[in-house]
Amino acid sequence: MGIFQRSLLLAMLASAALGASAQNANQPPPPPDGKRGPPQEAIDACKGKAEGAKVTFKGRRGEDIKGVCKKMREGVVAVPEGGMPPPPEPRK
């Protein structure tokens, strides 16, 4: 393998590694407790409330989130206004 081909191969590998790294940087962090599904704060915010009730609850990072109560498998749960964020992609 000549020096040009070797340099080209190394450049392509470096580019692929940087691309994968940048893609992972845009992923939301996993929940601190490792659980999937709505945080307990979203469940607690709608306790005793009807579907469609507007609530504010603390997000996983401690931020205030405005939401609406929706019926889900877990019961009536607060969902952020504008819908639920997409689930994170599995890590590779």
Secondary structure, 3 states (H helix, E strand, C coil): CCHHHHHHHHHHHHHHHHHHHHHHHCCCCCCCCCCCCCCHHHHHHCCCCCCCCEEEEECCCCCEEEEEEEEECCEEEEEECCCCCCCCCCCC
